[in-house]
Structures are given as C-alpha cells and as structure tokens.
C-alpha cells in the first residue's frame, strides 16, 4: 500500500490485480483491507461511483432490504408513485 498526502489529506493507494474467475473477473482483497472494513467471507460490499471515482464500502443490509421491497411493489403501485411525485 502506498500512502500519500495531498493538501493535508492522507490518501492510501492499493493496487490490485484483476484475475479471471470462471466466466467473470475478480480481485483478491488483502487481509488488512478486510479487517479495516470488518468484512469476512460472504460479506456483501457495494461499489459506489462518486464524482467519477469508484469506492468499495460494506453493504448496508437495511437499505438493500428496503430497495428490494420497493422493487417488488413498484409495478403494483406505479400510478400512485407517479401521483406522489407531482
């Protein structure tokens, strides 16, 4: 890991190699990364794009549950949602 300071902000940079995994691709996350984010095998992570930069963060299980519930009910209440959005 490389650590740099820009305008009093400390940035850690970690290079990871993309590998072929079955029909897809993946990266191996170092133990230090997993420990800092309190992740373990089977944990879910989110990939967020913020201002053109991608970030890996632990998934918020409650938010995911709420989005899944919305997606299940959205077709049933589409007209109601349109009215509420006005």
C-alpha positions in Angstrom: 0.0 0.0 0.0 1.2 3.5 -0.9 0.3 6.4 1.3 0.4 10.0 0.0 -0.6 13.4 1.4 -2.4 16.0 -0.8 -3.4 19.3 0.8 -3.3 17.8 4.3 -5.4 14.8 3.2 -3.8 11.4 3.6 -4.7 9.0 0.7 -3.8 5.3 0.8 -3.4 3.7 -2.6 -3.6 -0.1 -3.1 -3.0 -1.7 -6.4 -4.9 -4.9 -7.0 -4.5 -7.3 -10.0 -7.7 -8.3 -11.9 -7.9 -12.0 -12.4 -10.1 -14.3 -14.4 -12.5 -16.2 -12.2 -14.7 -18.7 -14.1 -16.6 -16.7 -16.7 -16.0 -13.4 -14.9 -13.2 -11.4 -13.3 -12.3 -10.5 -9.7 -9.7 -9.2 -7.4 -8.2 -10.6 -4.2 -8.7 -8.2 -1.3 -5.8 -8.1 1.2 -6.4 -9.2 4.8 -5.7 -5.6 6.0 -8.5 -4.3 3.8 -11.0 -6.8 5.1 -10.0 -6.2 8.7 -10.4 -2.4 8.4 -13.9 -2.7 6.9 -14.9 -5.6 9.2 -15.5 -7.9 6.3 -15.3 -11.6 6.1 -16.0 -14.3 3.6 -19.6 -13.9 2.4 -19.9 -10.2 3.3 -21.6 -8.0 0.8 -19.9 -4.8 -0.5 -21.2 -2.0 -2.6 -19.3 -0.4 -5.5 -20.2 3.3 -5.5 -19.3 5.8 -8.2 -18.8 9.3 -6.7 -17.5 12.1 -9.0 -16.0 9.6 -11.4 -14.2 7.6 -8.6 -15.2 4.1 -7.6 -15.4 3.2 -3.9 -15.8 -0.2 -2.2 -17.9 0.0 1.0 -19.6 -2.5 3.2 -23.2 -3.0 2.0 -26.0 -1.5 4.1 -28.3 -4.6 4.7 -31.3 -2.5 5.8 -31.1 -0.2 2.7 -30.8 -3.2 0.4 -33.8 -4.7 2.0 -35.8 -1.5 1.5 -34.8 -1.2 -2.1 -35.7 -4.8 -2.8 -39.1 -4.3 -1.1 -39.7 -1.2 -3.3 -38.8 -3.1 -6.5 -41.2 -5.9 -5.6 -44.1 -3.5 -5.0 -43.3 -0.8 -7.6 -45.3 -2.4 -10.5 -48.4 -2.7 -8.3 -48.3 1.0 -7.2 -46.8 2.7 -10.3 -49.7 5.1 -10.7 -49.6 6.1 -7.0 -45.9 6.8 -7.2 -46.4 9.0 -10.3 -49.1 11.0 -8.4 -46.9 11.4 -5.4 -44.0 12.6 -7.5 -46.1 15.5 -8.8 
